[in-house]
């Protein structure tokens, strides 16, 4: 589907963004290996978390939807069953990487594969620590999926310092740690999203500026209720939409405000973005609140690098749109891992920003440009990547005339109603 988007006169209204993708994956994964029935409110019914659910279904975990809630009938830590075919993680890196941690501890062999994009993404980052724990994982020569995971007698607890700042790697090791003898520790020098440790109630400590998370093997998991907040990474698109469009005010209710995820709000405020947070509260262990966003004259002159990068890793494409519509310079460094996302997001962002008329320098670990906010509409390529499609869809709202986004249906990965919501806000 090619999506056409015209310049918006004004965006107004109140919306709720769908449930957090990271938390939705984890709620299903933990629910299936807990004892009892897990009740999930706000589960993200989008392609990625549905991949996790279907992998679990293939391993004998049943679920039902009732009154808008998802119930997972957990079978305990050793309750998964051998699937009859290859597990399909679709486009979802989180499914493949986190699930591999659980699969490494099973008493049966499994194979897990994904679509053409996922099967090109690096898996060495999880194969290495899981192998140190005693897991047997075979991959392609390039350390990509399909992964074939063989059963082992027992996993060993390890202490592992993450070589890449990645919540997916941290979580894969912690989940494997549930099946290991002893206490597994993951050490990270740059804090990444902490949903796994919150949801498992793990102990965390900070020593010499490093974050250390511990999990004890064999710990009993009891089913809980999860109330999933709106995904801040999805809200980010409408926050930027409200800031860059004239005469606009958007209210976004019930957005997750976990501090490991909200770096983008600080960046946008530094650019002069008028964003208010109201009704801040903690629901089921996660801070949430309402965001009120008003049109703003943005100025950038920012270099984003260092510790903030893991916090804003999924928001860099949409932050680059805010910067393109601002006056000033914008540079992202230390974000090489953007090349390993659903697509190479450095290439995708640079190509589409150039199509808007910007001169963009591309680096191995980021990109830079100077904007005078003199941009033009064009045909933008989604690269079949949901966040690229949404970012340039939002960019188009403040460009003269009509722009187009290719393969715009890829928003189904994390935000199936994205284009309808955008339509509803236009006045
Ligand atoms: C995620 C972690 C991040 C993020 C992804 C979801 C998670 O990936 O980009 O969308 O749920 O743990 P990395 O851990 O690879 O940075």
Boltz pocket constraint, residues with backbone or C-beta under 6 A from the ligand:
constraints:
  - pocket:
      binder: B
      contacts: [[A, 21], [A, 22], [A, 23], [A, 94], [A, 165], [A, 166], [A, 167], [A, 168], [A, 169], [A, 171], [A, 192], [A, 193], [A, 313], [A, 314], [A, 337]]
      max_distance: 6.0
